[in-house]
Amino acid sequence: MLSRLLVELAFFLNVSPSYRRTKKFFRNLLENANYPYKKFFDFTMIAMITISVYILIRHVKHEVSPQWLFFNNYIISIFFLTEYLLRLWLHNSISKIIIEQYEYDLYLQRSFNFMGAFKKIAASKAGFVFSPAAIVDLLAIMPFFHELRMLRIFIIFRVFKLFRYTKSLRQLLSILASKKFEILTLVMFSAVMIMVSSVLIYVMEANVPTSKINTLFDAVYWSVVTIFTVGYGDFVPVTHEGRVVAMMIIMAGIAVIAFATSIVVSAFTEKLDHIKEEKLIDDVSKMKNIYLICGYNPLAHEVASRLASHKNTVVILEKNHEKVVSAQNDGFLVLTFDSALLHTYHTMQLDFNTQVNSVILLHESDVLNVYTALTIRGLSKSIPLLSILEKSENRRKLTLAGIDEIVYTQELIGLMSKEISGKPVAFEVIHALRSENSGVIIEEIILDAAMAKHFFEVECQELFQKRLIVLGLYRGEMKKFLFNPDARMVVDEGDIAIVIGTRTLINEFKALLHKKVRR
Amino acid sequence: MIRDCAIIFGYNEYSKQIAQQIYLEYPNFVLFTMNESKRTQAKAAGFESEIFDLSDDWKIIEERFDPSRVIVFCALENDADNVFLTISLRSSFEDIAIIALAQDHESAIKLTSAGANKVMPILQITANIIVEMLEKPTVTEVFHEILYENSALKIAQITIPKDSFVVGKHLYDLDCSEGFDIVILAIVDHELGATFSFTSKGHNHHIDPDDILIIVGYEEKIAAFSKALGAKV
């Protein structure tokens, strides 16, 4: 009966949307670094740890009010206990284990093995309970530490919890963990040296009346202080034999320090690129309005420079390490990833629909651009895709891959050549407007209802007369360009005004339009 | 001076596109290639073609064309060859109009120094277009329509004749926007220099004969405006 209820409950929880939603919420809150509310949770935990440690320090020489002690001993502990239980819950899914056991037994036409399921649940939860982080969490909760003065020092376990909430500390631990073997060798070497020197100094000095080293503990203490090159000087060998031991251990101490330093430095050097990459991914995952450039080459450099000069956020994906270094030297934000792989975007935790403005495919190969386009289209149907076309015969393939805009340089040059040979000055004018090098620019202003209403009222002001050219209005719905509109024309909401003028004048025009709107 | 002869040097995807766009515009058109296989390809594509080398022997041009009526497109694949070709042509023909393609800005500077009248830096042009398409898609569309599509809206440059009614007037005194339904984008004011100035810059230019107006408008409006000026487009 109990088994049946358990199985039914497991099935219910497994499909319950509210249960899944709740679990997802807590998983994000505790484990997802990109979840917006996680940082608030982390700050709260860090604040509680800081308060705990402050109370511990304050309590050494001063009285602390009972309310604060209660808060420290119980409220914070309950908070930590809740977090511990939530982590235990999230570690794995009990309902899934029960269902798997039930389906396994059903397949073999056996009755549900309750004990088998229980053992599996216990084993999987034990994996969490005995993990170092969970042990620290548990020790940080125990309120009896705070009641017994001697054990109050165990509150310091709460400080270890900081590793959970600060990424840099976690990275430090992972870097050191990568040198586990070297650190173990160093510890073994130090331990052997301490043991040998402690015994030797004890044998040499313990029976000498003028020596302060009388016990084995004194000898071990002296050895540790000497080998790690601290040398307080409270215990010193007085015999010749003892001093010879001291000389040996001082030399060994230098080796220990050098070895320890080299381990830490080499660990950081090896992991530096990885850490930088992780930091970049983390930064990119929080960015908005990204122009994502796939592939780095001279054209990508030009495009990225222009976009960046207009204060746009540009992210480059390039798998070739040499090109990545080149892009980094050029000052761009570049990630060493293959833009054609789905894995790249999962690792980057990039949401195309909310974070990316456009994707620009600039690989020097139509094959690669098509492949990348299909990968991105698999993630977002609506993200604007622009690609360079290398060979004209591939145009249709790029269109079929879902690319919205195709730039075929050769065709562009052909069209321009016609203009440049027929109307060289006119071409120069257009080129100057496009490159924005002459101080005069062409800009499009999207008009909302209020801006549309006041458009000609502002445009007719003396400041803009003759100096601000309204080339036309683009009516999006009709896809029609209304050239040289006069003040009698009705401007609609959503119309795009194409204006030409100096940047200062256009900015002033826009500012006045907005001012009118606010009024 | 009317230039009615066009020569394209090199046969590749760029020169092919240029040839397709201009060969109908010029009664005398020839494509020069550096080897027989390219010449065969050019012929197969329907273009009259000849073989040339980068020596200083330009008899083939001297005999066939009047250099002052020729416009040359230097579209060799290699920038160094293009620079050499440009300097070689300029040293032989002072009056020839040279338009050269450059892969990047650095080569563009060298081509200008070598004597090209106009250089098209491919990389910069492509990058400008891409960025414009991303940031100002409507502007790109409008420009495309004005420049390349068969729409009635055009950009034109008009040289002011000596006896035009605008000579002696100031630019801002002209009421072209309402009167002729055209927009004056820029002016080449020879009093101030050989390059153009945007009308938006705020300088009220004094109009003299031979100044050039760069205007945008519908074809028939441009024709009416140039007729009023007594000029040819």
Chai-1 contact restraints between the chains, C-beta under 6 A:
chainA,res_idxA,chainB,res_idxB,connection_type,confidence,min_distance_angstrom,max_distance_angstrom,comment,restraint_id
A,P298,B,L123,contact,1.0,0.0,6.0,A-B,restraint_1
A,L299,B,L123,contact,1.0,0.0,6.0,A-B,restraint_2
A,E302,B,L123,contact,1.0,0.0,6.0,A-B,restraint_3
A,E302,B,A127,contact,1.0,0.0,6.0,A-B,restraint_4
A,V303,B,A127,contact,1.0,0.0,6.0,A-B,restraint_5
A,V303,B,I130,contact,1.0,0.0,6.0,A-B,restraint_6
A,R306,B,A127,contact,1.0,0.0,6.0,A-B,restraint_7
A,R306,B,V131,contact,1.0,0.0,6.0,A-B,restraint_8
A,L307,B,V131,contact,1.0,0.0,6.0,A-B,restraint_9
A,S358,B,L134,contact,1.0,0.0,6.0,A-B,restraint_10
A,E405,B,M133,contact,1.0,0.0,6.0,A-B,restraint_11
A,V407,B,I130,contact,1.0,0.0,6.0,A-B,restraint_12
A,T409,B,T126,contact,1.0,0.0,6.0,A-B,restraint_13
A,Q410,B,E13,contact,1.0,0.0,6.0,A-B,restraint_14
A,Q410,B,Y14,contact,1.0,0.0,6.0,A-B,restraint_15
A,Q410,B,Q17,contact,1.0,0.0,6.0,A-B,restraint_16
A,E411,B,Q17,contact,1.0,0.0,6.0,A-B,restraint_17
A,I413,B,Y14,contact,1.0,0.0,6.0,A-B,restraint_18
A,G414,B,Q17,contact,1.0,0.0,6.0,A-B,restraint_19
A,G414,B,I18,contact,1.0,0.0,6.0,A-B,restraint_20
A,G414,B,Q21,contact,1.0,0.0,6.0,A-B,restraint_21
A,L415,B,Y148,contact,1.0,0.0,6.0,A-B,restraint_22
A,S417,B,I18,contact,1.0,0.0,6.0,A-B,restraint_23
A,S417,B,Q21,contact,1.0,0.0,6.0,A-B,restraint_24
A,K418,B,Q21,contact,1.0,0.0,6.0,A-B,restraint_25
A,K418,B,I22,contact,1.0,0.0,6.0,A-B,restraint_26
A,E419,B,L147,contact,1.0,0.0,6.0,A-B,restraint_27
A,I420,B,I99,contact,1.0,0.0,6.0,A-B,restraint_28
A,I420,B,K118,contact,1.0,0.0,6.0,A-B,restraint_29
A,S421,B,I71,contact,1.0,0.0,6.0,A-B,restraint_30
A,K423,B,Q157,contact,1.0,0.0,6.0,A-B,restraint_31
A,V425,B,Q157,contact,1.0,0.0,6.0,A-B,restraint_32
A,V425,B,V188,contact,1.0,0.0,6.0,A-B,restraint_33
A,V425,B,F196,contact,1.0,0.0,6.0,A-B,restraint_34
A,V425,B,I212,contact,1.0,0.0,6.0,A-B,restraint_35
A,V425,B,I214,contact,1.0,0.0,6.0,A-B,restraint_36
A,A426,B,I155,contact,1.0,0.0,6.0,A-B,restraint_37
A,A426,B,Q157,contact,1.0,0.0,6.0,A-B,restraint_38
A,A426,B,I214,contact,1.0,0.0,6.0,A-B,restraint_39
A,V429,B,L185,contact,1.0,0.0,6.0,A-B,restraint_40
A,V429,B,A186,contact,1.0,0.0,6.0,A-B,restraint_41
A,V429,B,F196,contact,1.0,0.0,6.0,A-B,restraint_42
A,V429,B,I214,contact,1.0,0.0,6.0,A-B,restraint_43
A,R434,B,N128,contact,1.0,0.0,6.0,A-B,restraint_44
A,R434,B,E132,contact,1.0,0.0,6.0,A-B,restraint_45
A,S435,B,N128,contact,1.0,0.0,6.0,A-B,restraint_46
A,V440,B,F198,contact,1.0,0.0,6.0,A-B,restraint_47
A,V440,B,S200,contact,1.0,0.0,6.0,A-B,restraint_48
A,I442,B,V139,contact,1.0,0.0,6.0,A-B,restraint_49
A,E444,B,K136,contact,1.0,0.0,6.0,A-B,restraint_50
A,E444,B,T138,contact,1.0,0.0,6.0,A-B,restraint_51
A,E444,B,V139,contact,1.0,0.0,6.0,A-B,restraint_52
A,K466,B,Y172,contact,1.0,0.0,6.0,A-B,restraint_53
A,R467,B,S200,contact,1.0,0.0,6.0,A-B,restraint_54
A,R467,B,G202,contact,1.0,0.0,6.0,A-B,restraint_55
A,I469,B,V183,contact,1.0,0.0,6.0,A-B,restraint_56
A,I469,B,S200,contact,1.0,0.0,6.0,A-B,restraint_57
A,Y474,B,T138,contact,1.0,0.0,6.0,A-B,restraint_58
A,F481,B,V142,contact,1.0,0.0,6.0,A-B,restraint_59
A,F483,B,L153,contact,1.0,0.0,6.0,A-B,restraint_60
A,N484,B,D181,contact,1.0,0.0,6.0,A-B,restraint_61
A,N484,B,V183,contact,1.0,0.0,6.0,A-B,restraint_62
A,I496,B,T138,contact,1.0,0.0,6.0,A-B,restraint_63
A,I498,B,V142,contact,1.0,0.0,6.0,A-B,restraint_64
A,I500,B,S200,contact,1.0,0.0,6.0,A-B,restraint_65
A,G501,B,S200,contact,1.0,0.0,6.0,A-B,restraint_66
